[in-house]
Amino acid sequence: MLSEIRPCIVGGNKALFHGFVSIERPVGPDWKGAPAGILKIPAAIVETIDGQVELAHPTAVRFTDSDEMFARYRKDVHNDV
């Protein structure tokens, strides 16, 4: 399933949201020197107005089209009933 690109604000700057990813980092080492586990860190992939692609913490992303998206959601839910 392809995600829809959505306009957003990140750190006070306009951006386009492309999706979420999970960054995996080893945790450890344990007492034997092996990785003790994997830490999964969520991140948002955003594109700044100058075309730079960056990772942002998910809570730093504020979508600017939420009214439109929720109106579409309400319409879809009522049409499915």
C-alpha positions as CSV (number, residue, x, y, z in Angstrom):
1,M,0.0,0.0,0.0
2,L,1.4,3.4,-1.0
3,S,1.1,6.2,1.5
4,E,-0.3,9.5,0.6
5,I,2.1,12.4,0.7
6,R,0.7,15.0,3.1
7,P,1.7,18.6,3.8
8,C,3.0,19.2,7.3
9,I,5.0,21.5,9.6
10,V,8.2,20.2,11.2
11,G,10.2,22.5,13.5
12,G,8.2,25.5,12.3
13,N,9.1,24.8,8.6
14,K,6.8,23.6,5.8
15,A,7.5,20.0,4.7
16,L,5.9,17.0,3.0
17,F,5.4,13.9,4.9
18,H,6.3,10.7,3.0
19,G,5.7,8.0,5.7
20,F,7.0,6.4,8.9
21,V,10.0,4.1,9.3
22,S,11.4,2.1,12.2
23,I,15.2,2.5,12.7
24,E,16.7,-0.5,14.4
25,R,19.8,-0.2,16.6
26,P,21.5,-3.0,18.6
27,V,21.5,-2.7,22.3
28,G,24.2,-4.1,24.4
29,P,26.6,-5.8,24.5
30,D,25.5,-8.4,27.1
31,W,28.0,-10.0,29.4
32,K,29.3,-12.3,26.5
33,G,29.8,-9.3,24.2
34,A,26.8,-10.1,22.0
35,P,24.1,-7.6,21.3
36,A,21.5,-7.7,24.1
37,G,18.6,-6.9,21.8
38,I,17.3,-4.5,19.2
39,L,15.9,-1.0,19.9
40,K,13.3,0.1,17.4
41,I,13.0,3.9,17.0
42,P,10.1,5.3,15.0
43,A,10.9,8.2,12.6
44,A,9.0,10.2,10.1
45,I,10.4,10.7,6.6
46,V,9.8,14.4,5.6
47,E,10.9,16.5,2.6
48,T,11.7,20.1,3.3
49,I,10.7,22.9,0.9
50,D,14.2,22.9,-0.6
51,G,14.0,19.2,-1.4
52,Q,16.1,17.9,1.4
53,V,14.8,14.5,2.8
54,E,15.1,14.3,6.6
55,L,14.1,12.0,9.5
56,A,12.0,13.7,12.2
57,H,10.6,12.4,15.5
58,P,6.9,11.5,14.9
59,T,5.7,14.0,17.6
60,A,7.5,16.8,15.8
61,V,5.2,16.5,12.7
62,R,2.1,18.5,12.5
63,F,-0.1,17.8,9.5
64,T,-1.7,20.9,7.9
65,D,-4.5,19.0,6.0
66,S,-6.1,17.3,9.0
67,D,-9.5,19.1,8.6
68,E,-9.7,17.8,5.0
69,M,-8.5,14.3,5.9
70,F,-11.1,13.9,8.8
71,A,-13.9,15.3,6.6
72,R,-13.0,12.7,4.0
73,Y,-12.9,10.0,6.7
74,R,-16.3,11.0,8.1
75,K,-17.7,10.9,4.5
76,D,-16.2,7.4,3.9
77,V,-17.5,6.0,7.2
78,H,-21.0,7.3,6.7
79,N,-21.1,5.9,3.1
80,D,-20.0,2.5,4.3
81,V,-22.9,2.2,6.8
